[in-house]
Amino acid sequence: MKDKTYVERLIKYAEKIMNYMKDIESFTDFQNLDEKIDAVILNLEQIGETARKISQGIKDQFMNINWTNIIGLRNMISHDMKV
């Protein structure tokens, strides 16, 4: 049952990122908007944290998703990023 909740969270975080980015036309536009950068980074971090909690059985069912990279991005954001 927890996996369903986690997947729903992943979708919610991804939808938030898409919503934040809907009016952005270029990377230059994006890089000048600190609030959007912070919002996207926060949600990417949440995606990685949630992906870490998904059971191995679900990860095995969806092997086309690179879970390791998703979780790795979260780790980079949390531990290595200097904003």
N, C-alpha and C positions, 0 to 999 in steps of 0.2 A: 504493500500500500504506500510506503514511503516513496518508492520510485515514481509513482504517479504524481505525487506532490512535487518531487524534484523536477520532473519533466515539465510540469506546469510552470514552475518557477523559471526554468530555462527559457521557456517561450515568453514569459512575461518580461524578463530582462532583455531578451532580443528585441521584442516589440518596442520597449522603451528606447533602446538604441536607435532603432529605425525611425521612431518618432522624433528623437532629438536631431537626427540627420536629414530629415525630409526636405528642409529648405536650404541645405548646404549644397552649393554648386561646385565647389572646388576645395582641394586640400588647403589652399591659402586662406579661403574663407574660414575653414574649420580651425586652423591653427591660431587664428586671432580671436577666438571665442573661448576664453578660459572656462566659463561655466559649462559650455557644451563638452569641452575636453574632460573636465572633472566628472560630468555626468556619464559620459561614455566609459571612461576608465573605471568608475565605480561599478557600473553594470557589467563590464567585462570581467572584473574581479569577482563579482557575485556569480557570474556564469561559471567561472573556473572553480569556485568554492563549492557550488552546487554539483557540478559534474563530478567532483571528487567523491561525493557522497552516494552517487548512483551505484547500485550493486553491479558486481562483475557480470552477473547473468544478463542484465540489460545491456551492458557494454559489449558483451559477446554477441548479442542479437543485432547490434548496430555497429558492426565492425567498420563500416564505411565512414563513421565519425572518428576523427582523430582525437580521442579522449586525452591522450598524453599531451598533445599540443595545447589543448584547451586548458588543462590543469597547469601545464607549464607556463602559459601566458599569465595565469593568475599568480603563480609564484614569482614571475618576473615583476609584475606590477606591485605585488606586496613587499617584495624584498629588495629589488634591484633598481626600481624606478626612482629617478630624482626629478621631480616636477618643479 
